[in-house]
Amino acid sequence: MWQIEYTKSFLKELANMKAYEFPANITVEGNIELPDVILQQLANQQQVKVIILVNEPTEEEQEEAAWHRLAAEQLLKGYSDDDAIYDTI
């Protein structure tokens, strides 16, 4: 089991914080979209601490992804530069 020791300054800082929990999405540009209701509660130009929790892929999903990678690798191994002629058809 993990044992975590907190410094007094961290605990003091933590006591003065407010936490908001909500689902969010990462945009194509790589930004995190915050719900308007949360944005309305935050002051502009305020520094915040962010903790990001993501779902890890299941063992089944990891295995399926590995099979897809292997299949793609094997397919590309059989590709020759001479086959490029067919790319223009």
N, C-alpha and C positions, 0 to 999 in steps of 0.2 A: 504494500500500500504506500502511496506517495505521502510524504510528510512535507508540508509547506510551512515555512516560517515567515511571518510577515514582520516588516520593520514597523516601528511606532509611527514613523512619518507616513508610510503607506496606509496603515489602518486609520490614521487621522484623515488622510486625503479621501479614503474610501467612505468614511462616515459622512463626508460633505458632498457626496455624489448622489445623483438620481439616475436610475436605470430605466430604460425603455426597451421593451422586447416587442419585435414585430417581424413579419416575414418581409424580405426585400429581394430584389432582383439586381443582377449585374447587367448593365446595358452593353450593347455592342462596342461602345467606346471605352468600356471598362469602368464605368462609374456605378456607384451604388445608388439606387433610387430610394429616397426616403419618402414615406407617406406624408401628405400635406399636414395631417393632424399632428405629426411629430415635429415637422418643420416649424409649425406655428408656436411650438413650445420652446424652441431654441432661439437664443439671441444670435443675431448676425455677428460675424467675425469672432465667434466663440470657439476656443479650442476644445475638442472633445476626445475622449478615449474610445477606441472602437475594438470590440471583440467580435470576430467573425466565426460563426459556427456553420460548418457545412456537413452534409450527409456524406459519409464515406461509401464508396460503391461496395455492394455485397460481394461475397466470394464468387457467387455465380456470375455477377456482372463483370468482375475482374477476369474470370476465366473466359467468358464470351469475348471480351475485348482482346485477350491474348490470342484466341483462335482467329479473330479477324485480322490482327496484325500478322500472324504467321501466314495466313492465306494470301494476304497482300504481298508479303515478302517472297513467298514461293512463286506467285504469279509473275512478279517483276524479275525474278531470277531467270525466267525463261524468255524474257524480252531481250532482243538484240538490237543494236543500232541499225541493222539491215531491215528490221521491222518498221522503221520510221516511215518508209514509203507508204505504208497502209494508213498512216495518220492523215494523209492528204486526200483520201478518198471520201 
